Amino acid sequence: MIYFLIVIAILAGLTAWFWKKGIILIAEKKATKDLERHLFPNGEEQKKNVLETMSKITGNRFSESMMLDYFLKIKGLQIINMNDPVDFWTKKYLMTPTKMKLNYFEQVKFYETFLNYPDDINKVIIPSSETETLEEEPKIFNEKALSKKFA
């Protein structure tokens, strides 16, 4: 009888862990593919440019996976209408908190930069000419806009 209770307790613990953490991990894996397809229609190059831009905004404080998580959740909530049919995994992923927290000034720069991101891809992400390289500053940025001198 005691072994039966121990097994029940272990199963209850594993079920609780899976409900809290396991579902979130599965949702992240399934939803990121769908969100990346919507947010980065031009592929890996566009994703790389967004991550470079976010890296400049945050001063290289966060890893690429954390920045991608933040971008997918914030912009994903803006582009996906929750009243339309959205699969369970995407909805679950978008409703979890972001892995990184930006300070106020970084949030302002993020929203200034990516406010109209899906509609305004050419302005923010894609270089304006064939001669412009990715190492150059994106059109929307300059050193004054990225500095921490806000006074």
N, CA, C and O atoms as a GROMACS GRO file, in nm:
protein
  604
    1MET      N    1   0.082  -0.119   0.000
    1MET     CA    2   0.000   0.000   0.000
    1MET      C    3   0.087   0.127   0.000
    1MET      O    4   0.057   0.224  -0.069
    2ILE      N    5   0.194   0.124   0.077
    2ILE     CA    6   0.282   0.240   0.084
    2ILE      C    7   0.350   0.266  -0.051
    2ILE      O    8   0.369   0.382  -0.090
    3TYR      N    9   0.385   0.159  -0.120
    3TYR     CA   10   0.447   0.176  -0.252
    3TYR      C   11   0.349   0.237  -0.352
    3TYR      O   12   0.388   0.318  -0.436
    4PHE      N   13   0.226   0.200  -0.342
    4PHE     CA   14   0.122   0.256  -0.428
    4PHE      C   15   0.110   0.406  -0.405
    4PHE      O   16   0.098   0.482  -0.501
    5LEU      N   17   0.112   0.451  -0.281
    5LEU     CA   18   0.102   0.594  -0.248
    5LEU      C   19   0.226   0.671  -0.297
    5LEU      O   20   0.216   0.784  -0.344
    6ILE      N   21   0.343   0.606  -0.285
    6ILE     CA   22   0.466   0.670  -0.334
    6ILE      C   23   0.461   0.688  -0.486
    6ILE      O   24   0.499   0.792  -0.537
    7VAL      N   25   0.414   0.587  -0.556
    7VAL     CA   26   0.401   0.594  -0.702
    7VAL      C   27   0.301   0.703  -0.740
    7VAL      O   28   0.326   0.779  -0.834
    8ILE      N   29   0.190   0.710  -0.670
    8ILE     CA   30   0.089   0.813  -0.697
    8ILE      C   31   0.149   0.952  -0.674
    8ILE      O   32   0.126   1.043  -0.754
    9ALA      N   33   0.224   0.970  -0.566
    9ALA     CA   34   0.285   1.100  -0.535
    9ALA      C   35   0.386   1.138  -0.644
    9ALA      O   36   0.391   1.254  -0.686
   10ILE      N   37   0.466   1.043  -0.688
   10ILE     CA   38   0.565   1.071  -0.793
   10ILE      C   39   0.495   1.107  -0.924
   10ILE      O   40   0.535   1.201  -0.991
   11LEU      N   41   0.392   1.033  -0.959
   11LEU     CA   42   0.316   1.064  -1.082
   11LEU      C   43   0.249   1.200  -1.072
   11LEU      O   44   0.246   1.274  -1.171
   12ALA      N   45   0.197   1.235  -0.957
   12ALA     CA   46   0.135   1.366  -0.939
   12ALA      C   47   0.240   1.477  -0.955
   12ALA      O   48   0.214   1.580  -1.016
   13GLY      N   49   0.358   1.454  -0.898
   13GLY     CA   50   0.467   1.552  -0.912
   13GLY      C   51   0.512   1.569  -1.055
   13GLY      O   52   0.531   1.682  -1.101
   14LEU      N   53   0.528   1.459  -1.128
   14LEU     CA   54   0.567   1.466  -1.268
   14LEU      C   55   0.460   1.532  -1.354
   14LEU      O   56   0.492   1.608  -1.446
   15THR      N   57   0.336   1.504  -1.324
   15THR     CA   58   0.225   1.567  -1.397
   15THR      C   59   0.224   1.718  -1.373
   15THR      O   60   0.206   1.795  -1.467
   16ALA      N   61   0.244   1.759  -1.249
   16ALA     CA   62   0.247   1.902  -1.217
   16ALA      C   63   0.364   1.970  -1.286
   16ALA      O   64   0.350   2.080  -1.340
   17TRP      N   65   0.482   1.904  -1.285
   17TRP     CA   66   0.597   1.962  -1.352
   17TRP      C   67   0.570   1.976  -1.502
   17TRP      O   68   0.598   2.080  -1.561
   18PHE      N   69   0.515   1.871  -1.563
   18PHE     CA   70   0.487   1.874  -1.706
   18PHE      C   71   0.388   1.984  -1.739
   18PHE      O   72   0.403   2.054  -1.839
   19TRP      N   73   0.287   2.001  -1.655
   19TRP     CA   74   0.187   2.103  -1.684
   19TRP      C   75   0.247   2.242  -1.675
   19TRP      O   76   0.211   2.330  -1.753
   20LYS      N   77   0.340   2.264  -1.581
   20LYS     CA   78   0.399   2.396  -1.565
   20LYS      C   79   0.514   2.422  -1.662
   20LYS      O   80   0.522   2.530  -1.720
   21LYS      N   81   0.603   2.327  -1.679
   21LYS     CA   82   0.724   2.349  -1.759
   21LYS      C   83   0.724   2.276  -1.893
   21LYS      O   84   0.765   2.332  -1.994
   22GLY      N   85   0.680   2.155  -1.893
   22GLY     CA   86   0.687   2.072  -2.014
   22GLY      C   87   0.603   2.126  -2.128
   22GLY      O   88   0.648   2.126  -2.242
   23ILE      N   89   0.483   2.171  -2.097
   23ILE     CA   90   0.396   2.225  -2.202
   23ILE      C   91   0.455   2.353  -2.260
   23ILE      O   92   0.445   2.377  -2.380
   24ILE      N   93   0.517   2.434  -2.175
   24ILE     CA   94   0.580   2.557  -2.224
   24ILE      C   95   0.696   2.525  -2.317
   24ILE      O   96   0.714   2.592  -2.418
   25LEU      N   97   0.774   2.424  -2.284
   25LEU     CA   98   0.886   2.385  -2.370
   25LEU      C   99   0.836   2.333  -2.506
   25LEU      O  100   0.894   2.366  -2.610
   26ILE      N  101   0.732   2.254  -2.503
   26ILE     CA  102   0.675   2.203  -2.629
   26ILE      C  103   0.616   2.318  -2.710
   26ILE      O  104   0.636   2.325  -2.831
   27ALA      N  105   0.545   2.408  -2.643
   27ALA     CA  106   0.485   2.523  -2.712
   27ALA      C  107   0.592   2.611  -2.776
   27ALA      O  108   0.576   2.658  -2.888
   28GLU      N  109   0.702   2.632  -2.704
   28GLU     CA  110   0.809   2.714  -2.760
   28GLU      C  111   0.867   2.652  -2.886
   28GLU      O  112   0.891   2.721  -2.985
   29LYS      N  113   0.889   2.524  -2.882
   29LYS     CA  114   0.947   2.456  -2.998
   29LYS      C  115   0.854   2.461  -3.119
   29LYS      O  116   0.899   2.486  -3.231
   30LYS      N  117   0.724   2.439  -3.097
   30LYS     CA  118   0.630   2.437  -3.209
   30LYS      C  119   0.595   2.577  -3.259
   30LYS      O  120   0.582   2.599  -3.380
   31ALA      N  121   0.579   2.673  -3.168
   31ALA     CA  122   0.534   2.806  -3.206
   31ALA      C  123   0.642   2.890  -3.272
   31ALA      O  124   0.613   2.972  -3.358
   32THR      N  125   0.768   2.871  -3.231
   32THR     CA  126   0.874   2.954  -3.289
   32THR      C  127   0.887   2.933  -3.440
   32THR      O  128   0.913   3.027  -3.513
   33LYS      N  129   0.868   2.811  -3.484
   33LYS     CA  130   0.876   2.785  -3.629
   33LYS      C  131   0.768   2.862  -3.704
   33LYS      O  132   0.795   2.923  -3.808
   34ASP      N  133   0.648   2.859  -3.652
   34ASP     CA  134   0.537   2.928  -3.717
   34ASP      C  135   0.557   3.080  -3.713
   34ASP      O  136   0.534   3.148  -3.813
   35LEU      N  137   0.597   3.132  -3.599
   35LEU     CA  138   0.618   3.276  -3.587
   35LEU      C  139   0.734   3.325  -3.673
   35LEU      O  140   0.726   3.432  -3.733
   36GLU      N  141   0.841   3.247  -3.679
   36GLU     CA  142   0.953   3.286  -3.764
   36GLU      C  143   0.912   3.290  -3.911
   36GLU      O  144   0.958   3.376  -3.986
   37ARG      N  145   0.826   3.198  -3.951
   37ARG     CA  146   0.780   3.198  -4.089
   37ARG      C  147   0.699   3.324  -4.120
   37ARG      O  148   0.708   3.378  -4.230
   38HIS      N  149   0.622   3.372  -4.022
   38HIS     CA  150   0.543   3.494  -4.043
   38HIS      C  151   0.628   3.621  -4.031
   38HIS      O  152   0.610   3.714  -4.109
   39LEU      N  153   0.718   3.624  -3.935
   39LEU     CA  154   0.794   3.746  -3.909
   39LEU      C  155   0.918   3.762  -3.997
   39LEU      O  156   0.963   3.874  -4.020
   40PHE      N  157   0.971   3.652  -4.047
   40PHE     CA  158   1.090   3.657  -4.131
   40PHE      C  159   1.063   3.592  -4.265
   40PHE      O  160   1.118   3.486  -4.294
   41PRO      N  161   0.979   3.653  -4.348
   41PRO     CA  162   0.947   3.591  -4.476
   41PRO      C  163   1.066   3.584  -4.571
   41PRO      O  164   1.066   3.504  -4.664
   42ASN      N  165   1.167   3.668  -4.549
   42ASN     CA  166   1.285   3.667  -4.636
   42ASN      C  167   1.395   3.575  -4.585
   42ASN      O  168   1.504   3.573  -4.643
   43GLY      N  169   1.370   3.502  -4.479
   43GLY     CA  170   1.462   3.399  -4.434
   43GLY      C  171   1.563   3.440  -4.328
   43GLY      O  172   1.543   3.537  -4.255
   44GLU      N  173   1.671   3.364  -4.323
   44GLU     CA  174   1.773   3.378  -4.219
   44GLU      C  175   1.844   3.513  -4.223
   44GLU      O  176   1.883   3.566  -4.119
   45GLU      N  177   1.861   3.569  -4.340
   45GLU     CA  178   1.929   3.698  -4.352
   45GLU      C  179   1.850   3.807  -4.279
   45GLU      O  180   1.908   3.890  -4.209
   46GLN      N  181   1.722   3.805  -4.295
   46GLN     CA  182   1.635   3.902  -4.229
   46GLN      C  183   1.638   3.881  -4.077
   46GLN      O  184   1.642   3.977  -4.001
   47LYS      N  185   1.636   3.757  -4.035
   47LYS     CA  186   1.643   3.724  -3.892
   47LYS      C  187   1.775   3.772  -3.833
   47LYS      O  188   1.778   3.827  -3.722
   48LYS      N  189   1.884   3.753  -3.906
   48LYS     CA  190   2.015   3.796  -3.861
   48LYS      C  191   2.020   3.948  -3.846
   48LYS      O  192   2.077   3.999  -3.749
   49ASN      N  193   1.961   4.021  -3.939
   49ASN     CA  194   1.958   4.167  -3.931
   49ASN      C  195   1.879   4.215  -3.810
   49ASN      O  196   1.918   4.311  -3.743
   50VAL      N  197   1.767   4.150  -3.783
   50VAL     CA  198   1.687   4.187  -3.666
   50VAL      C  199   1.766   4.163  -3.538
   50VAL      O  200   1.765   4.248  -3.449
   51LEU      N  201   1.833   4.050  -3.529
   51LEU     CA  202   1.911   4.019  -3.410
   51LEU      C  203   2.028   4.116  -3.392
   51LEU      O  204   2.061   4.153  -3.280
   52GLU      N  205   2.090   4.157  -3.502
   52GLU     CA  206   2.198   4.256  -3.494
   52GLU      C  207   2.144   4.390  -3.444
   52GLU      O  208   2.208   4.456  -3.362
   53THR      N  209   2.028   4.428  -3.494
   53THR     CA  210   1.966   4.553  -3.451
   53THR      C  211   1.931   4.548  -3.303
   53THR      O  212   1.956   4.644  -3.229
   54MET      N  213   1.874   4.437  -3.259
   54MET     CA  214   1.840   4.423  -3.117
   54MET      C  215   1.966   4.420  -3.031
   54MET      O  216   1.966   4.470  -2.919
   55SER      N  217   2.072   4.363  -3.083
   55SER     CA  218   2.198   4.359  -3.011
   55SER      C  219   2.251   4.501  -2.989
   55SER      O  220   2.305   4.531  -2.883
   56LYS      N  221   2.235   4.587  -3.088
   56LYS     CA  222   2.277   4.726  -3.074
   56LYS      C  223   2.190   4.798  -2.972
   56LYS      O  224   2.240   4.878  -2.893
   57ILE      N  225   2.061   4.771  -2.975
   57ILE     CA  226   1.970   4.836  -2.881
   57ILE      C  227   2.005   4.799  -2.738
   57ILE      O  228   2.005   4.885  -2.649
   58THR      N  229   2.034   4.672  -2.714
   58THR     CA  230   2.060   4.624  -2.578
   58THR      C  231   2.206   4.631  -2.537
   58THR      O  232   2.240   4.598  -2.423
   59GLY      N  233   2.293   4.672  -2.626
   59GLY     CA  234   2.435   4.680  -2.593
   59GLY      C  235   2.500   4.544  -2.574
   59GLY      O  236   2.588   4.528  -2.490
   60ASN      N  237   2.457   4.446  -2.650
   60ASN     CA  238   2.511   4.309  -2.647
   60ASN      C  239   2.502   4.244  -2.509
   60ASN      O  240   2.590   4.166  -2.472
   61ARG      N  241   2.398   4.275  -2.433
   61ARG     CA  242   2.384   4.218  -2.299
   61ARG      C  243   2.318   4.081  -2.298
   61ARG      O  244   2.331   4.006  -2.202
   62PHE      N  245   2.246   4.048  -2.404
   62PHE     CA  246   2.168   3.925  -2.404
   62PHE      C  247   2.211   3.831  -2.516
   62PHE      O  248   2.270   3.874  -2.615
   63SER      N  249   2.180   3.704  -2.499
   63SER     CA  250   2.212   3.605  -2.602
   63SER      C  251   2.112   3.616  -2.716
   63SER      O  252   2.005   3.676  -2.702
   64GLU      N  253   2.147   3.556  -2.828
   64GLU     CA  254   2.058   3.560  -2.944
   64GLU      C  255   1.926   3.490  -2.917
   64GLU      O  256   1.821   3.536  -2.963
   65SER      N  257   1.929   3.380  -2.842
   65SER     CA  258   1.804   3.308  -2.814
   65SER      C  259   1.710   3.391  -2.729
   65SER      O  260   1.588   3.387  -2.748
   66MET      N  261   1.764   3.468  -2.634
   66MET     CA  262   1.680   3.553  -2.551
   66MET      C  263   1.621   3.669  -2.633
   66MET      O  264   1.505   3.706  -2.616
   67MET      N  265   1.704   3.726  -2.721
   67MET     CA  266   1.655   3.837  -2.803
   67MET      C  267   1.550   3.788  -2.902
   67MET      O  268   1.450   3.856  -2.927
   68LEU      N  269   1.572   3.670  -2.958
   68LEU     CA  270   1.474   3.614  -3.051
   68LEU      C  271   1.343   3.584  -2.980
   68LEU      O  272   1.236   3.608  -3.034
   69ASP      N  273   1.351   3.531  -2.859
   69ASP     CA  274   1.232   3.504  -2.780
   69ASP      C  275   1.153   3.633  -2.756
   69ASP      O  276   1.031   3.635  -2.772
   70TYR      N  277   1.223   3.739  -2.719
   70TYR     CA  278   1.158   3.868  -2.694
   70TYR      C  279   1.091   3.920  -2.822
   70TYR      O  280   0.975   3.960  -2.820
   71PHE      N  281   1.166   3.917  -2.931
   71PHE     CA  282   1.113   3.968  -3.057
   71PHE      C  283   0.991   3.887  -3.102
   71PHE      O  284   0.890   3.945  -3.141
   72LEU      N  285   1.000   3.755  -3.096
   72LEU     CA  286   0.889   3.671  -3.141
   72LEU      C  287   0.764   3.694  -3.056
   72LEU      O  288   0.653   3.698  -3.109
   73LYS      N  289   0.782   3.708  -2.926
   73LYS     CA  290   0.664   3.728  -2.841
   73LYS      C  291   0.602   3.865  -2.858
   73LYS      O  292   0.480   3.877  -2.868
   74ILE      N  293   0.684   3.969  -2.860
   74ILE     CA  294   0.629   4.105  -2.871
   74ILE      C  295   0.567   4.127  -3.009
   74ILE      O  296   0.453   4.172  -3.020
   75LYS      N  297   0.642   4.097  -3.114
   75LYS     CA  298   0.588   4.119  -3.248
   75LYS      C  299   0.483   4.013  -3.284
   75LYS      O  300   0.391   4.042  -3.361
   76GLY      N  301   0.496   3.893  -3.230
   76GLY     CA  302   0.396   3.790  -3.254
   76GLY      C  303   0.260   3.829  -3.202
   76GLY      O  304   0.158   3.803  -3.266
   77LEU      N  305   0.257   3.891  -3.085
   77LEU     CA  306   0.130   3.937  -3.030
   77LEU      C  307   0.068   4.047  -3.116
   77LEU      O  308  -0.054   4.062  -3.121
   78GLN      N  309   0.152   4.124  -3.185
   78GLN     CA  310   0.100   4.231  -3.269
   78GLN      C  311   0.049   4.180  -3.403
   78GLN      O  312  -0.047   4.235  -3.457
   79ILE      N  313   0.113   4.077  -3.459
   79ILE     CA  314   0.072   4.035  -3.593
   79ILE      C  315  -0.034   3.928  -3.593
   79ILE      O  316  -0.104   3.910  -3.693
   80ILE      N  317  -0.048   3.856  -3.484
   80ILE     CA  318  -0.147   3.748  -3.480
   80ILE      C  319  -0.270   3.797  -3.406
   80ILE      O  320  -0.263   3.838  -3.290
   81ASN      N  321  -0.380   3.792  -3.474
   81ASN     CA  322  -0.507   3.831  -3.415
   81ASN      C  323  -0.557   3.715  -3.331
   81ASN      O  324  -0.586   3.607  -3.384
   82MET      N  325  -0.568   3.735  -3.202
   82MET     CA  326  -0.608   3.626  -3.113
   82MET      C  327  -0.754   3.586  -3.131
   82MET      O  328  -0.795   3.481  -3.081
   83ASN      N  329  -0.833   3.666  -3.200
   83ASN     CA  330  -0.972   3.628  -3.225
   83ASN      C  331  -0.984   3.529  -3.340
   83ASN      O  332  -1.080   3.453  -3.348
   84ASP      N  333  -0.886   3.530  -3.428
   84ASP     CA  334  -0.883   3.433  -3.537
   84ASP      C  335  -0.833   3.301  -3.482
   84ASP      O  336  -0.771   3.297  -3.376
   85PRO      N  337  -0.859   3.193  -3.552
   85PRO     CA  338  -0.810   3.064  -3.503
   85PRO      C  339  -0.657   3.060  -3.500
   85PRO      O  340  -0.591   3.072  -3.602
   86VAL      N  341  -0.605   3.043  -3.382
   86VAL     CA  342  -0.462   3.029  -3.361
   86VAL      C  343  -0.445   2.898  -3.285
   86VAL      O  344  -0.519   2.869  -3.192
   87ASP      N  345  -0.347   2.819  -3.327
   87ASP     CA  346  -0.333   2.690  -3.261
   87ASP      C  347  -0.293   2.706  -3.114
   87ASP      O  348  -0.239   2.809  -3.074
   88PHE      N  349  -0.320   2.604  -3.038
   88PHE     CA  350  -0.297   2.603  -2.893
   88PHE      C  351  -0.152   2.637  -2.859
   88PHE      O  352  -0.127   2.713  -2.766
   89TRP      N  353  -0.057   2.582  -2.933
   89TRP     CA  354   0.084   2.597  -2.900
   89TRP      C  355   0.130   2.741  -2.920
   89TRP      O  356   0.205   2.794  -2.837
   90THR      N  357   0.086   2.805  -3.026
   90THR     CA  358   0.124   2.944  -3.050
   90THR      C  359   0.064   3.035  -2.944
   90THR      O  360   0.131   3.124  -2.892
   91LYS      N  361  -0.062   3.012  -2.912
   91LYS     CA  362  -0.129   3.093  -2.810
   91LYS      C  363  -0.061   3.075  -2.674
   91LYS      O  364  -0.039   3.172  -2.602
   92LYS      N  365  -0.027   2.953  -2.640
   92LYS     CA  366   0.039   2.924  -2.512
   92LYS      C  367   0.176   2.992  -2.508
   92LYS      O  368   0.212   3.052  -2.407
   93TYR      N  369   0.252   2.984  -2.617
   93TYR     CA  370   0.385   3.045  -2.623
   93TYR      C  371   0.377   3.197  -2.609
   93TYR      O  372   0.456   3.256  -2.536
   94LEU      N  373   0.284   3.259  -2.680
   94LEU     CA  374   0.273   3.404  -2.676
   94LEU      C  375   0.225   3.457  -2.541
   94LEU      O  376   0.249   3.573  -2.507
   95MET      N  377   0.157   3.374  -2.466
   95MET     CA  378   0.106   3.417  -2.336
   95MET      C  379   0.204   3.396  -2.221
   95MET      O  380   0.173   3.430  -2.107
   96THR      N  381   0.320   3.339  -2.249
   96THR     CA  382   0.422   3.325  -2.144
   96THR      C  383   0.509   3.450  -2.142
   96THR      O  384   0.524   3.515  -2.245
   97PRO      N  385   0.567   3.484  -2.027
   97PRO     CA  386   0.652   3.604  -2.021
   97PRO      C  387   0.780   3.585  -2.101
   97PRO      O  388   0.826   3.473  -2.124
   98THR      N  389   0.838   3.696  -2.142
   98THR     CA  390   0.964   3.691  -2.216
   98THR      C  391   1.077   3.650  -2.124
   98THR      O  392   1.069   3.668  -2.002
   99LYS      N  393   1.183   3.594  -2.182
   99LYS     CA  394   1.297   3.547  -2.103
   99LYS      C  395   1.386   3.662  -2.058
   99LYS      O  396   1.456   3.651  -1.958
  100MET      N  397   1.384   3.772  -2.131
  100MET     CA  398   1.468   3.886  -2.094
  100MET      C  399   1.380   4.006  -2.065
  100MET      O  400   1.269   4.018  -2.117
  101LYS      N  401   1.429   4.094  -1.982
  101LYS     CA  402   1.359   4.216  -1.946
  101LYS      C  403   1.444   4.334  -1.991
  101LYS      O  404   1.561   4.345  -1.955
  102LEU      N  405   1.383   4.422  -2.069
  102LEU     CA  406   1.453   4.542  -2.114
  102LEU      C  407   1.421   4.657  -2.021
  102LEU      O  408   1.312   4.664  -1.964
  103ASN      N  409   1.517   4.748  -2.005
  103ASN     CA  410   1.487   4.867  -1.927
  103ASN      C  411   1.400   4.961  -2.012
  103ASN      O  412   1.376   4.934  -2.130
  104TYR      N  413   1.355   5.067  -1.954
  104TYR     CA  414   1.260   5.157  -2.020
  104TYR      C  415   1.316   5.211  -2.152
  104TYR      O  416   1.246   5.211  -2.253
  105PHE      N  417   1.440   5.257  -2.152
  105PHE     CA  418   1.498   5.318  -2.270
  105PHE      C  419   1.517   5.216  -2.382
  105PHE      O  420   1.499   5.249  -2.500
  106GLU      N  421   1.552   5.094  -2.346
  106GLU     CA  422   1.565   4.989  -2.447
  106GLU      C  423   1.428   4.954  -2.506
  106GLU      O  424   1.417   4.928  -2.625
  107GLN      N  425   1.327   4.952  -2.422
  107GLN     CA  426   1.192   4.926  -2.473
  107GLN      C  427   1.147   5.033  -2.570
  107GLN      O  428   1.088   5.003  -2.674
  108VAL      N  429   1.176   5.158  -2.537
  108VAL     CA  430   1.139   5.269  -2.626
  108VAL      C  431   1.210   5.255  -2.760
  108VAL      O  432   1.147   5.270  -2.864
  109LYS      N  433   1.340   5.226  -2.759
  109LYS     CA  434   1.414   5.208  -2.884
  109LYS      C  435   1.362   5.088  -2.962
  109LYS      O  436   1.354   5.093  -3.085
  110PHE      N  437   1.326   4.981  -2.892
  110PHE     CA  438   1.270   4.864  -2.958
  110PHE      C  439   1.142   4.902  -3.031
  110PHE      O  440   1.125   4.869  -3.149
  111TYR      N  441   1.050   4.970  -2.963
  111TYR     CA  442   0.924   5.005  -3.026
  111TYR      C  443   0.940   5.110  -3.135
  111TYR      O  444   0.868   5.106  -3.235
  112GLU      N  445   1.032   5.204  -3.118
  112GLU     CA  446   1.059   5.301  -3.225
  112GLU      C  447   1.111   5.230  -3.349
  112GLU      O  448   1.074   5.265  -3.462
  113THR      N  449   1.196   5.132  -3.329
  113THR     CA  450   1.260   5.063  -3.441
  113THR      C  451   1.164   4.967  -3.510
  113THR      O  452   1.157   4.966  -3.633
  114PHE      N  453   1.092   4.889  -3.433
  114PHE     CA  454   1.011   4.781  -3.490
  114PHE      C  455   0.861   4.808  -3.484
  114PHE      O  456   0.782   4.714  -3.490
  115LEU      N  457   0.821   4.933  -3.471
  115LEU     CA  458   0.680   4.965  -3.457
  115LEU      C  459   0.596   4.908  -3.571
  115LEU      O  460   0.495   4.843  -3.547
  116ASN      N  461   0.637   4.932  -3.694
  116ASN     CA  462   0.561   4.884  -3.811
  116ASN      C  463   0.638   4.774  -3.883
  116ASN      O  464   0.635   4.766  -4.005
  117TYR      N  465   0.705   4.690  -3.808
  117TYR     CA  466   0.796   4.593  -3.867
  117TYR      C  467   0.736   4.506  -3.977
  117TYR      O  468   0.794   4.504  -4.086
  118PRO      N  469   0.628   4.436  -3.957
  118PRO     CA  470   0.583   4.347  -4.065
  118PRO      C  471   0.545   4.423  -4.193
  118PRO      O  472   0.566   4.373  -4.303
  119ASP      N  473   0.490   4.544  -4.177
  119ASP     CA  474   0.448   4.621  -4.294
  119ASP      C  475   0.561   4.702  -4.354
  119ASP      O  476   0.558   4.736  -4.473
  120ASP      N  477   0.660   4.734  -4.274
  120ASP     CA  478   0.764   4.826  -4.316
  120ASP      C  479   0.900   4.758  -4.320
  120ASP      O  480   0.998   4.812  -4.270
  121ILE      N  481   0.906   4.640  -4.378
  121ILE     CA  482   1.028   4.560  -4.380
  121ILE      C  483   1.142   4.633  -4.452
  121ILE      O  484   1.255   4.629  -4.405
  122ASN      N  485   1.114   4.698  -4.562
  122ASN     CA  486   1.220   4.765  -4.638
  122ASN      C  487   1.285   4.878  -4.560
  122ASN      O  488   1.404   4.904  -4.578
  123LYS      N  489   1.211   4.944  -4.475
  123LYS     CA  490   1.266   5.055  -4.400
  123LYS      C  491   1.362   5.008  -4.291
  123LYS      O  492   1.464   5.072  -4.268
  124VAL      N  493   1.330   4.900  -4.226
  124VAL     CA  494   1.406   4.860  -4.108
  124VAL      C  495   1.510   4.753  -4.139
  124VAL      O  496   1.623   4.764  -4.092
  125ILE      N  497   1.475   4.653  -4.216
  125ILE     CA  498   1.557   4.533  -4.223
  125ILE      C  499   1.642   4.526  -4.350
  125ILE      O  500   1.763   4.507  -4.341
  126ILE      N  501   1.581   4.541  -4.464
  126ILE     CA  502   1.650   4.516  -4.589
  126ILE      C  503   1.732   4.639  -4.628
  126ILE      O  504   1.678   4.749  -4.625
  127PRO      N  505   1.859   4.623  -4.664
  127PRO     CA  506   1.940   4.737  -4.706
  127PRO      C  507   1.875   4.810  -4.823
  127PRO      O  508   1.807   4.749  -4.906
  128SER      N  509   1.898   4.943  -4.830
  128SER     CA  510   1.830   5.023  -4.931
  128SER      C  511   1.888   5.005  -5.070
  128SER      O  512   1.819   5.031  -5.169
  129SER      N  513   2.011   4.962  -5.079
  129SER     CA  514   2.069   4.941  -5.212
  129SER      C  515   2.157   4.817  -5.210
  129SER      O  516   2.190   4.764  -5.104
  130GLU      N  517   2.194   4.772  -5.326
  130GLU     CA  518   2.279   4.654  -5.338
  130GLU      C  519   2.420   4.681  -5.287
  130GLU      O  520   2.490   4.588  -5.246
  131THR      N  521   2.463   4.807  -5.289
  131THR     CA  522   2.599   4.840  -5.246
  131THR      C  523   2.609   4.852  -5.094
  131THR      O  524   2.719   4.845  -5.040
  132GLU      N  525   2.499   4.871  -5.027
  132GLU     CA  526   2.501   4.884  -4.882
  132GLU      C  527   2.526   4.748  -4.819
  132GLU      O  528   2.459   4.650  -4.853
  133THR      N  529   2.621   4.740  -4.729
  133THR     CA  530   2.653   4.614  -4.665
  133THR      C  531   2.583   4.602  -4.531
  133THR      O  532   2.533   4.702  -4.478
  134LEU      N  533   2.579   4.482  -4.478
  134LEU     CA  534   2.514   4.460  -4.350
  134LEU      C  535   2.593   4.516  -4.233
  134LEU      O  536   2.538   4.535  -4.124
  135GLU      N  537   2.724   4.543  -4.253
  135GLU     CA  538   2.804   4.597  -4.146
  135GLU      C  539   2.771   4.744  -4.121
  135GLU      O  540   2.799   4.797  -4.013
  136GLU      N  541   2.713   4.810  -4.220
  136GLU     CA  542   2.677   4.949  -4.203
  136GLU      C  543   2.555   4.959  -4.112
  136GLU      O  544   2.481   4.863  -4.092
  137GLU      N  545   2.538   5.079  -4.058
  137GLU     CA  546   2.423   5.102  -3.971
  137GLU      C  547   2.294   5.088  -4.051
  137GLU      O  548   2.287   5.134  -4.165
  138PRO      N  549   2.191   5.026  -3.995
  138PRO     CA  550   2.061   5.024  -4.063
  138PRO      C  551   2.010   5.167  -4.077
  138PRO      O  552   2.049   5.256  -4.002
  139LYS      N  553   1.924   5.190  -4.173
  139LYS     CA  554   1.875   5.323  -4.205
  139LYS      C  555   1.816   5.395  -4.085
  139LYS      O  556   1.836   5.516  -4.071
  140ILE      N  557   1.746   5.324  -4.000
  140ILE     CA  558   1.674   5.388  -3.892
  140ILE      C  559   1.764   5.428  -3.776
  140ILE      O  560   1.722   5.506  -3.690
  141PHE      N  561   1.886   5.377  -3.771
  141PHE     CA  562   1.975   5.402  -3.659
  141PHE      C  563   2.081   5.504  -3.690
  141PHE      O  564   2.124   5.519  -3.804
  142ASN      N  565   2.122   5.572  -3.588
  142ASN     CA  566   2.246   5.648  -3.588
  142ASN      C  567   2.301   5.641  -3.447
  142ASN      O  568   2.231   5.596  -3.356
  143GLU      N  569   2.423   5.684  -3.426
  143GLU     CA  570   2.486   5.669  -3.294
  143GLU      C  571   2.410   5.747  -3.187
  143GLU      O  572   2.403   5.702  -3.073
  144LYS      N  573   2.355   5.863  -3.221
  144LYS     CA  574   2.282   5.942  -3.122
  144LYS      C  575   2.157   5.869  -3.074
  144LYS      O  576   2.122   5.875  -2.957
  145ALA      N  577   2.091   5.799  -3.167
  145ALA     CA  578   1.970   5.727  -3.130
  145ALA      C  579   1.998   5.608  -3.040
  145ALA      O  580   1.914   5.570  -2.959
  146LEU      N  581   2.117   5.550  -3.052
  146LEU     CA  582   2.151   5.432  -2.972
  146LEU      C  583   2.227   5.466  -2.845
  146LEU      O  584   2.249   5.377  -2.762
  147SER      N  585   2.269   5.590  -2.828
  147SER     CA  586   2.346   5.623  -2.709
  147SER      C  587   2.254   5.625  -2.588
  147SER      O  588   2.132   5.635  -2.601
  148LYS      N  589   2.314   5.617  -2.473
  148LYS     CA  590   2.236   5.620  -2.349
  148LYS      C  591   2.230   5.762  -2.294
  148LYS      O  592   2.194   5.781  -2.177
  149LYS      N  593   2.262   5.859  -2.375
  149LYS     CA  594   2.254   6.000  -2.332
  149LYS      C  595   2.115   6.050  -2.368
  149LYS      O  596   2.092   6.092  -2.482
  150PHE      N  597   2.025   6.044  -2.274
  150PHE     CA  598   1.886   6.082  -2.303
  150PHE      C  599   1.851   6.221  -2.253
  150PHE      O  600   1.739   6.267  -2.274
  151ALA      N  601   1.943   6.288  -2.190
  151ALA     CA  602   1.914   6.421  -2.136
  151ALA      C  603   1.934   6.528  -2.240
  151ALA      O  604   1.914   6.646  -2.212
   0.00000   0.00000   0.00000
